[in-house]
Amino acid sequence: MTRRSYTAGFKLQVIKMAKETNNSEGASKYGVTRKMVIDWKNQEALKTLPKKQCSRRSGSARWPELENDLAEWACHNLRRDFVLASIGNIDETPIFFDMVGNRTVERKGKKSVLEKSIGHEKGHFAVALS
């Protein structure tokens, strides 16, 4: 079964059917699992939700201090006429110390060409581009 979101109205219909018959029949008629029906029955808040609403997000934030700091920062910068849309993206790319080229200069007809390097082909540093 694929994961779906259901509206509060649909959940209440399933609960009503399950109360009239039983959880298994209500689940099979509407194509949901018996466990979902049991969980929905235990959610008292479903009765107060608007019928079209899909989810009931509750609980506390994971990082409340970070969210408060971010909100303060955004308000502070909006007061200074700083456009939040001007925040850009930054990328890091590795640059190698000894960039070995893909071309060599040698006389025509030479079978093997020795490429000279300093031995740090894998050594690199990161450059931040914005």
C-alpha positions, 0 to 999 in steps of 0.5 A, spaced: 500 500 500 502 506 498 503 512 503 497 517 502 494 523 506 486 523 507 482 528 509 479 529 516 472 528 512 474 521 509 477 519 516 470 521 520 466 517 514 471 511 516 470 511 523 462 512 522 462 505 518 467 502 523 462 503 529 456 501 525 460 494 523 467 493 526 474 495 524 476 490 519 469 491 515 470 499 515 477 498 513 476 493 507 470 498 504 474 504 504 481 501 502 485 502 508 488 498 514 485 496 520 490 499 524 489 506 521 482 505 523 484 504 530 488 510 530 483 514 527 478 512 532 483 514 538 484 521 535 479 526 538 482 532 535 479 529 528 472 531 530 474 539 531 478 539 524 475 542 518 473 536 513 478 538 508 484 539 512 489 533 511 493 533 517 494 535 524 500 537 525 502 538 533 508 538 537 514 542 538 519 544 534 526 540 534 530 546 534 526 552 538 532 556 539 534 556 532 527 558 529 526 563 534 533 566 532 531 565 525 525 569 526 528 575 529 534 575 524 529 575 518 525 581 522 531 585 523 533 584 516 526 586 513 526 592 517 533 594 514 530 593 507 534 587 506 531 583 501 530 576 503 530 573 496 537 576 494 540 570 499 544 566 494 547 559 494 554 557 495 557 552 492 564 548 493 568 545 488 575 542 489 581 545 485 587 540 484 594 543 486 597 539 480 592 539 474 595 534 470 593 536 463 590 532 457 595 534 452 602 533 451 607 536 446 612 531 443 615 529 436 610 526 431 611 518 431 613 518 439 610 511 442 610 513 449 610 520 452 612 521 460 608 526 463 611 530 469 608 532 475 610 533 482 606 527 485 600 531 488 595 529 483 590 527 488 591 533 493 586 539 492 583 545 496 576 547 496 574 554 493 567 557 495 563 560 489 557 564 490 
